[in-house]
Amino acid sequence: MRRVVITGMGAVTPIGNTVEEFREAMFAGKNGIGLITKFDITDNKHQVAGEIRNLDVVALLGKQTVRKTDTFTQYALIAAREAMTQSGVQGTVPTDRIGVCFGSGIGGIETLCEDHENLLEKGARKVSPHFVPKMIYNIAAGNIAIEFKANGPCTAVSTACATGTTAVGEGYRTILHGYADAMICGGSEAAITPLTVAGFGNCQALSDSNDPETCCCPFSGNRSGFVMAEGAGVLVLEEYEHAVARGARILAEVVGYGSTCDAHHVTAPDPEAQFVAKAILDAMPDGEIDYSKVYVNAHGTSTPLNDKTETTAFKRAFGENAYKLHISSTKSMTGHMLGATGAVEAIAAVLALQNDTVPPTIHYTVPDPELDLDYTPNTAVHTPLELAISTNLGFGGHNAAIAFRKV
């Protein structure tokens, strides 16, 4: 059986626009959530989000690329460049042996909203000729493939909030089963618009609080909903023997991936958590495991039902060993990046392994008696780690889990 390793990572997040910035802020417990600046929030019930700040996309990508791409594609390209630069894999494999598996939960909704407004106010002639190739959700994957001449498998996946994890997992399987030697994987999202905020708000998914310090508090008893965010995460996966032969720096090994569906409800997870637990168990590697050296980057959205369901899933999957796990939700710092969140949280899991440090769940202030595992409240914990798991759940019942270990 082929082995799969990570040789490059790239990130654009509300707490840092590179992996190193993200790493420093994450372990420091930095809060990246604030009042929305992308549009007028005066009359909005929901006024907070995890926005990308201090990112000069024109300087990084050039005016022509920015003009022809939606923001979610711009974030994807910036993160992909960082990951590919770190990896150094380009040029070491035939172009038809490097592929892309990349997704988005929503795609180019900024473009959709802008050109819909142009259509209504100015007529059909004012709809941009770039509208379709800016808006369609597969176009980030396509642009990444074009940028890096990746002629191998190129797939765009969307499993809602599990998208980033699914993309990394399916990229892992692509290499595992011999269809490619390297894959550029991840997810991107830029959906902080009046329409999406109103939509998520009106289906009662968003936090009731507009205080950046209380609005996102995963696993805390005062949680009331998630906080929207944007960003991108990219991981370069590579066949182990190839990476070793070219002298690549290996960041971690991907050792398992699980994918299931609750088939229960369009927005709510199944509270029995049977198939979340199955996805986690499917991702677990064979062999003896010291659960006191396992980190779980939980989906941890700060919604009442999700956090309870995940806790149930961990207990179903691990039994009494669940109480030995180091668990945290980095969404407490970044907010929920939707289709990007799984990829960014996979990066967080790898960074935890590399640094033997568990990121904190910040804003944890009110213990919930039903949630009694170790959620790493408020402060990072330095401890030996051997295995890291990232779990994500999405609307439609999608569940995905992926596991990493040191090499």
Secondary structure, DSSP 8 states (H G I E B T S, - for coil): ---EEEEEEEEEBTTBSSHHHHHHHHHHT----EE--SS--TT-S--EEB---S--HHHHH-HHHHHHS-HHHHHHHHHHHHHHHHH--TTSS-GGGEEEEEE-SS-SHHHHHHHHHHHHHH-GGGS-TTHHHHHSTTHHHHHHHHHHT--S-EEEE--GGGHHHHHHHHHHHHHHTTS-SEEEEEEEE---SHHHHHHHHHTT-B-S---TTTS--TTSTT---B-BB-EEEEEEEEEHHHHHHTT----EEEEEEEEEE--S-SSS--TT-HHHHHHHHHHS-SS---GGGEEEE----S-HHHHHHHHHHHHHHHGGGGGG-EEE-THHHH-B-GGGHHHHHHHHHHHHHHHTEE--BTT--S--TT--S---BSS-EE---SEEEEEEEETTTEEEEEEEE--
